[in-house]
Protein backbone atom coordinates (compact mmCIF):
# COMPACT_ATOMS: atom_id res chain seq x y z
CA UNK A 1 0.00 0.00 0.00
CA UNK A 2 1.39 3.37 -0.97
CA UNK A 3 1.50 6.38 1.31
CA UNK A 4 -1.15 8.06 -0.82
CA UNK A 5 -3.43 5.01 -0.58
CA UNK A 6 -2.96 4.93 3.20
CA UNK A 7 -3.79 8.65 3.39
CA UNK A 8 -6.98 8.05 1.41
CA UNK A 9 -8.00 5.15 3.68
CA UNK A 10 -7.41 7.19 6.85
CA UNK A 11 -9.41 10.05 5.31
CA UNK A 12 -12.31 7.81 4.26
CA UNK A 13 -12.60 5.57 7.31
CA UNK A 14 -11.51 7.79 10.19
CA UNK A 15 -11.10 11.54 9.48
CA UNK A 16 -14.31 12.06 7.52
CA UNK A 17 -16.56 10.00 9.86
CA UNK A 18 -15.34 11.98 12.91
CA UNK A 19 -15.80 15.26 10.99
CA UNK A 20 -12.16 16.20 11.56
CA UNK A 21 -12.45 19.28 9.34
CA UNK A 22 -15.29 20.60 11.51
CA UNK A 23 -13.50 20.24 14.86
CA UNK A 24 -10.92 22.47 16.53
CA UNK A 25 -7.46 21.16 15.56
CA UNK A 26 -6.43 19.63 18.89
CA UNK A 27 -9.82 17.95 19.39
CA UNK A 28 -9.75 16.62 15.83
CA UNK A 29 -6.31 15.10 16.41
CA UNK A 30 -7.38 13.36 19.63
CA UNK A 31 -10.65 12.03 18.19
CA UNK A 32 -8.99 10.92 14.96
CA UNK A 33 -6.21 9.12 16.82
CA UNK A 34 -8.69 7.31 19.04
CA UNK A 35 -10.82 6.41 16.01
CA UNK A 36 -7.80 4.77 14.38
CA UNK A 37 -6.89 2.98 17.63
CA UNK A 38 -10.34 2.05 18.97
CA UNK A 39 -12.91 2.67 16.25
CA UNK A 40 -14.93 5.69 15.18
CA UNK A 41 -17.99 5.06 17.37
CA UNK A 42 -15.85 4.47 20.46
CA UNK A 43 -13.87 7.67 19.84
CA UNK A 44 -17.00 9.77 19.35
CA UNK A 45 -18.69 8.21 22.39
CA UNK A 46 -15.66 9.05 24.52
CA UNK A 47 -15.78 12.64 23.28
CA UNK A 48 -19.50 12.82 24.03
CA UNK A 49 -18.94 11.32 27.47
CA UNK A 50 -16.50 14.15 28.30
CA UNK A 51 -18.75 16.80 26.75
CA UNK A 52 -21.44 15.76 29.21
CA UNK A 53 -19.31 17.29 31.97
CA UNK A 54 -20.22 20.64 30.39
CA UNK A 55 -23.55 20.20 28.62
CA UNK A 56 -25.91 17.36 27.83
CA UNK A 57 -25.32 15.50 24.57
CA UNK A 58 -26.39 12.02 23.58
CA UNK A 59 -23.63 9.44 23.95
CA UNK A 60 -24.53 7.63 20.74
CA UNK A 61 -21.24 7.54 18.86
CA UNK A 62 -22.57 9.79 16.08
CA UNK A 63 -20.77 13.04 15.31
CA UNK A 64 -23.93 14.96 14.54
CA UNK A 65 -24.73 18.67 14.62
CA UNK A 66 -25.43 18.75 18.37
CA UNK A 67 -22.12 17.12 19.22
CA UNK A 68 -20.24 19.38 16.81
CA UNK A 69 -21.87 22.49 18.28
CA UNK A 70 -21.14 21.32 21.81
CA UNK A 71 -17.48 20.72 20.96
CA UNK A 72 -17.12 24.19 19.47
CA UNK A 73 -18.70 25.90 22.47
CA UNK A 74 -16.95 23.86 25.14
CA UNK A 75 -13.56 24.10 23.44
CA UNK A 76 -13.89 27.86 22.99
CA UNK A 77 -14.68 28.35 26.67
CA UNK A 78 -12.57 25.65 28.40
CA UNK A 79 -9.86 24.78 25.83
CA UNK A 80 -6.98 23.26 27.84
CA UNK A 81 -9.15 21.96 30.68
CA UNK A 82 -11.36 20.18 28.18
CA UNK A 83 -8.38 18.74 26.27
CA UNK A 84 -6.89 17.44 29.53
CA UNK A 85 -10.17 15.83 30.52
CA UNK A 86 -10.53 14.23 27.10
CA UNK A 87 -7.01 12.78 27.20
CA UNK A 88 -7.51 11.56 30.78
CA UNK A 89 -10.76 9.97 29.70
CA UNK A 90 -8.82 7.99 27.10
CA UNK A 91 -6.48 6.76 29.83
CA UNK A 92 -9.54 5.67 31.82
CA UNK A 93 -10.94 3.90 28.77
CA UNK A 94 -7.77 1.87 28.30
CA UNK A 95 -7.62 1.15 32.03
CA UNK A 96 -11.19 -0.16 31.87
CA UNK A 97 -10.25 -2.42 28.95
CA UNK A 98 -7.42 -3.90 31.00
CA UNK A 99 -9.61 -4.38 34.09
CA UNK A 100 -12.22 -6.20 32.00
CA UNK A 101 -9.62 -8.29 30.21
CA UNK A 102 -6.23 -8.39 31.98
CA UNK A 103 -4.57 -9.92 28.91
CA UNK A 104 -4.89 -6.47 27.31
CA UNK A 105 -2.33 -5.20 29.80
CA UNK A 106 0.41 -5.99 27.32
CA UNK A 107 -0.77 -2.94 25.35
CA UNK A 108 -0.75 -0.52 28.32
CA UNK A 109 2.70 0.91 27.67
CA UNK A 110 1.90 1.55 24.00
CA UNK A 111 -1.43 3.15 24.83
CA UNK A 112 0.17 5.41 27.42
CA UNK A 113 2.94 6.37 25.02
CA UNK A 114 0.32 7.20 22.40
CA UNK A 115 -1.53 9.50 24.82
CA UNK A 116 1.70 11.10 26.04
CA UNK A 117 2.60 11.95 22.44
CA UNK A 118 -0.85 13.48 21.96
CA UNK A 119 -0.35 15.64 25.06
CA UNK A 120 2.83 17.02 23.51
CA UNK A 121 1.16 17.47 20.13
CA UNK A 122 -1.88 19.36 21.38
CA UNK A 123 0.02 21.54 23.86
CA UNK A 124 3.13 22.13 21.75
CA UNK A 125 1.48 23.52 18.62
CA UNK A 126 0.08 26.94 17.96
CA UNK A 127 -3.43 25.90 17.05
CA UNK A 128 -5.64 28.48 15.46
CA UNK A 129 -8.88 26.52 15.74
PEQUIWO-V669974 format. One line per field, one symbol per residue. psi: psi as a letter, one per 20 degrees, with the letter a starting at -180 (. if undefined). A space follows every 50 residues. Layout:
psi=???
This chain:
psi=prhgggggggggiggghjlhijqqghggggggghgghiqgggggggghgh hiigqpqpmijpmahggggggggggghjehgggghgghhgggghghghhh nhiihiigggggggghhhgggiiiqnqi.
